[in-house]
């Protein structure tokens, strides 16, 4: 099953690097920003399902 979550590319110094996108676009955006500025970047899912005490809870 493909991963259909949206990912938010972020820079520790600059903040968000655009709108939430697919994983490939988020990784590309982070790599491009790191190569240009040498800042630390990461991509985070914008929606996750977390299981607390055996019951699923949707978190945003």
VOTIDREN-381395 format. One line per field, with one value per residue (C-alpha): residue number from 1; z, y negated, x. Coordinates in nm, 2 decimals, padded with zeros to 4 digits. Last residue first. Example, Ala and Ser with C-alpha at 12.3 -4.5 7.8 and 13.67 -1.06 7.14 Angstrom:
% residues 2
seq <- [2  1];
w <- [00.71  00.78];
v <- [00.11  00.45];
u <- [01.37  01.23];
% end
This chain:
% residues 60
seq <- [60  59  58  57  56  55  54  53  52  51  50  49  48  47  46  45  44  43  42  41  40  39  38  37  36  35  34  33  32  31  30  29  28  27  26  25  24  23  22  21  20  19  18  17  16  15  14  13  12  11  10  9  8  7  6  5  4  3  2  1];
w <- [01.35  01.57  01.51  01.80  01.78  02.09  02.25  02.54  02.31  01.94  01.73  01.38  01.21  01.00  00.87  00.84  00.91  00.68  00.81  00.74  00.89  00.72  00.47  00.27  -00.10  -00.05  00.25  00.07  -00.23  00.00  00.20  -00.12  -00.27  00.05  00.06  -00.31  -00.27  00.05  -00.10  -00.03  00.27  00.16  00.14  00.32  00.68  00.93  00.83  01.09  01.17  00.82  00.75  00.48  00.57  00.45  00.33  00.39  00.09  00.16  -00.10  00.00];
v <- [-01.62  -01.32  -01.04  -00.80  -00.43  -00.23  00.02  -00.20  -00.49  -00.40  -00.70  -00.77  -01.04  -01.34  -01.61  -01.37  -01.54  -01.62  -01.73  -02.01  -02.13  -02.43  -02.42  -02.70  -02.58  -02.21  -02.19  -02.37  -02.13  -01.83  -01.95  -02.02  -01.68  -01.50  -01.69  -01.62  -01.25  -01.23  -01.39  -01.76  -01.99  -02.35  -02.53  -02.51  -02.56  -02.72  -02.91  -02.79  -02.43  -02.38  -02.21  -01.99  -01.90  -01.55  -01.45  -01.09  -00.87  -00.60  -00.33  00.00];
u <- [-00.30  -00.38  -00.62  -00.65  -00.64  -00.72  -00.48  -00.37  -00.28  -00.23  -00.12  -00.23  -00.03  -00.10  00.14  00.44  00.77  01.06  01.40  01.66  01.99  02.13  02.42  02.25  02.23  02.30  02.07  01.79  01.81  01.82  01.52  01.32  01.41  01.31  00.97  00.91  00.97  00.75  00.45  00.38  00.30  00.35  00.69  01.02  00.88  01.12  01.44  01.69  01.58  01.46  01.13  00.98  00.62  00.51  00.16  00.05  -00.03  00.22  00.16  00.00];
% end
